[in-house]
C-alpha cells in the first residue's frame, strides 16, 4: 500500500493552520500570541500525523515517535508513563501471587 491510508488527513490540519487568522478581524478573539502558538502546534501535529500516515501506508517515516512526543505536553507524557507503569506493576504483582499459589500448591 502506498500513501493516503488516512485520506491525507494531515493536509486538513496544515490547511487549518494556513488559514488561521492571527490578526483581529472582528471575530472576537483577543490574544494574537496564543493563536500564533496554536498555529505552530497545528503544524507540529500535522507533521506527526503525516509520519503516522506514511508508516501505516508502508511508505516509511523514521521519526514518527519523536514527532508524536513533540506534540504532547511535557507534563502529560510522564503522567501517562507513570500510569502505564503502575498498571504493569499491578499485573506483575497479580501474576506473582498466582505463581506463588501454584508453587505452594494452593491453586
JOBEL-V342363 format. One record per residue. RES is the residue in one letter. OMEGA is omega in degrees with one decimal (none if undefined). D_CENTER is the distance of its C-alpha to the mean C-alpha in whole Angstrom. Layout:
# JOBEL-V342363
RES,OMEGA,D_CENTER  RES,OMEGA,D_CENTER
This chain:
# JOBEL-V342363
X,179.5,23  X,173.5,23  X,167.5,20  X,-178.2,19  X,176.0,18  X,179.2,16  X,179.2,19  X,-177.2,17  X,-179.3,15  X,179.6,13  X,179.3,17  X,179.2,17  X,175.1,15  X,179.9,17  X,175.6,20  X,178.3,19  X,179.2,18  X,-176.4,21  X,-178.8,23  X,-179.3,22  X,177.7,25  X,174.6,25  X,179.6,29  X,-179.7,31  X,177.1,32  X,-178.0,33  X,170.1,30  X,179.7,30  X,-174.4,27  X,-171.5,29  X,-179.5,26  X,-177.9,26  X,178.1,24  X,178.7,21  X,178.0,21  X,178.9,21  X,178.9,18  X,176.7,16  X,177.7,17  X,178.1,16  X,177.4,12  X,179.9,13  X,177.7,14  X,179.9,11  X,178.7,8  X,179.1,11  X,177.2,11  X,178.6,8  X,179.0,9  X,179.4,12  X,178.3,12  X,-179.1,10  X,179.9,13  X,178.8,15  X,-179.4,15  X,177.0,15  X,179.8,18  X,-179.0,20  X,176.9,20  X,174.1,18  X,-169.6,15  X,-171.4,16  X,-176.3,13  X,-176.3,10  X,-180.0,9  X,-179.4,10  X,177.8,9  X,-179.6,5  X,179.8,7  X,-179.3,9  X,-174.5,6  X,178.8,6  X,-176.5,10  X,-178.9,12  X,-177.4,13  X,-175.9,10  X,178.1,9  X,179.1,13  X,178.3,14  X,-179.9,11  X,177.8,13  X,179.3,16  X,-179.9,16  X,179.7,15  X,178.0,18  X,175.9,20  X,179.3,20  X,179.6,21  X,178.5,24  X,179.1,25  X,179.1,25  X,178.8,27  X,178.9,29  X,177.8,30  X,178.8,30  X,177.4,33  X,179.5,35  X,179.8,35  X,178.4,36  X,-179.8,39  X,179.0,40  X,-179.1,41  X,179.5,42  X,177.1,44  X,-177.7,46  X,-179.0,44  X,none,42
